[in-house]
Amino acid sequence: FQVSHLHNLNRMRFREALNRFAEHPDHWKADMMVLVILSHGSDGHIISSDGSTIPTEEVYEKFNNSNCSALKGKPKFFIIQVRQ
């Protein structure tokens, strides 16, 4: 696995990082994907460093078969821990 640590992203940078990861060319040769998000949040939303919210469903949609064809048919493992 390749590991990247990103800290204290505001909503814009969070979405940019998510898009970059979803579009990463290494997914074509990968066997699976693991994404870990540790943040604050509630009710199906992640709170970014600027206090804005991102729906967790938006995260999942970035990696579905339509939006991330490089991972189609491959396991995608999400760990999202948010606390209030």
BELZI-V519758 format. One record per backbone hydrogen bond with DSSP energy under -0.5 kcal/mol. NH is the residue of the N-H (numbers start at 1). CO is the residue of the C=O. If there is no record, write none. Layout:
{{NH,CO} {NH,CO}}
//
This chain:
{{6,4} {14,10} {15,11} {16,12} {17,13} {18,14} {19,15} {20,16} {21,17} {22,18} {23,19} {24,21} {27,24} {28,25} {29,26} {30,26} {33,75} {35,77} {37,79} {39,37} {39,81} {40,47} {41,83} {42,45} {45,42} {46,54} {47,40} {48,46} {48,52} {49,9} {51,48} {54,46} {56,44} {58,55} {59,55} {60,56} {61,57} {62,58} {63,59} {63,60} {64,61} {68,64} {71,68} {72,69} {74,71} {75,31} {77,33} {78,76} {79,35} {80,78} {81,37} {81,79} {82,80} {83,39}}
//
